[in-house]
Amino acid sequence: GEQAADRHFRGLLADASKPVVVLVDGETASAAEVFVSALRDNGRGVIAGPSRTFGKSLIQHAFRLPNRGTLRLTVAEFLSPKKQHFFRHASGQPGIGPDISSFELRTFFGMGDKGA
């Protein structure tokens, strides 16, 4: 079941002889960005995709106000294991940039210009 699949997946990640490539795009966000940044910071995987990730690093709570407005209060921020921000990346762009573009990945696998 689900637990067996989880154990299998964890075993694959723990086996450093197995290559790991994670595909990302502009809609990759939140916990997925934490996972991707942990792979990168630990030299364990390659990030591939057409664009940077979404850059969702803030955790907010919304509070309804008596005047029917909403107050959004930032209560935490995701950081990579090396304390890198996803939202305010050093490049000035939000999100995590891929190590390899989709085009380079297709070329590597001999797919040329096929597909998006």
SVG drawing of the C-alpha trace seen along z (x, -y; Angstrom):
<svg xmlns="http://www.w3.org/2000/svg" viewBox="-18 -48 45 50">
<polyline fill="none" stroke="black" stroke-width="0.4" points="0.0,0.0 0.9,-3.6 3.4,-2.9 5.3,-0.4 5.5,-2.9 6.7,-5.5 9.5,-3.2 10.5,-2.4 10.7,-6.1 12.7,-6.9 15.1,-4.1 15.6,-5.4 16.5,-8.8 18.8,-7.5 20.7,-5.4 23.3,-8.0 24.2,-5.8 20.7,-6.5 20.5,-9.7 17.6,-12.1 16.1,-14.6 13.1,-16.7 11.0,-18.5 9.8,-21.9 7.9,-24.9 6.3,-28.1 3.6,-26.3 5.9,-24.3 5.4,-25.8 5.5,-25.5 6.6,-22.0 7.8,-21.0 10.2,-24.0 11.4,-22.8 12.1,-19.3 13.8,-20.7 16.0,-23.1 17.0,-20.2 18.1,-18.1 20.1,-20.9 21.7,-22.1 22.8,-18.5 24.1,-17.9 21.6,-15.0 19.7,-15.9 19.4,-17.9 16.5,-20.4 15.1,-20.5 12.4,-22.6 11.3,-25.5 11.3,-28.2 11.9,-29.1 9.5,-27.7 6.7,-29.9 8.6,-31.3 6.0,-30.6 8.0,-30.9 5.6,-32.7 3.2,-31.0 0.3,-33.3 -2.8,-33.1 -5.9,-35.0 -8.0,-36.7 -11.5,-38.0 -12.0,-41.6 -15.3,-42.9 -15.6,-45.3 -15.6,-42.2 -12.0,-42.8 -9.2,-40.3 -5.8,-40.7 -3.1,-38.4 -0.4,-37.9 2.9,-36.3 3.8,-33.8 6.7,-31.9 8.9,-31.5 10.3,-28.5 14.1,-28.5 16.4,-25.9 18.7,-23.9 21.4,-26.5 19.1,-29.3 18.3,-30.5 15.0,-32.3 12.7,-31.2 10.8,-34.5 13.7,-36.9 16.3,-34.9 19.8,-36.3 19.2,-36.8 16.4,-39.2 13.9,-36.8 11.4,-34.7 11.6,-30.9 14.3,-28.3 15.9,-28.3 16.5,-25.0 19.9,-23.5 19.0,-22.3 16.4,-23.8 13.7,-21.7 15.4,-22.2 18.7,-20.9 17.0,-17.9 15.2,-17.0 18.5,-17.4 20.3,-15.2 17.7,-12.5 17.8,-12.9 14.3,-14.4 15.4,-17.7 12.6,-20.3 9.8,-17.8 7.2,-18.8 7.0,-21.8"/>
</svg>
